[in-house]
Amino acid sequence: MFRSGHHEWRRRPAPATAQRREHLNRLIPGISAGGHQTYGYRRVHAAPPRTG
């Protein structure tokens, strides 16, 4: 049976870019809180990446 392209697209895993963004979205609040929410984008970008 033929499946629509939309449903095939929805079943695919997220692209690497989306996975990296999601990972950063989890890290940034912790970096910001660690800097007492005074960090700008330069400090957040320069912060060493945390694994986990």
CORBEL-V606198 format. One line per field, one symbol per residue. phi: phi as a letter, one per 40 degrees, with the letter a starting at -180 (. if undefined). psi: psi as a letter, one per 20 degrees, with the letter a starting at -180 (. if undefined). burial: b if it has 9 or more other ideal C-beta (glycine too) atoms within 8 Angstrom, else e. Layout:
phi=???
psi=???
burial=???
This chain:
phi=.cbccccccccccccdcccccccccccddccccccffbcccccccccccbch
psi=qpqqhghgghiqqqrhghggggghhhhghggghhjkkipahghghippppq.
burial=eeeeeeebeeeeeeeeeebeebeeeebbebbbeebeeebeeebbeeeeeeee
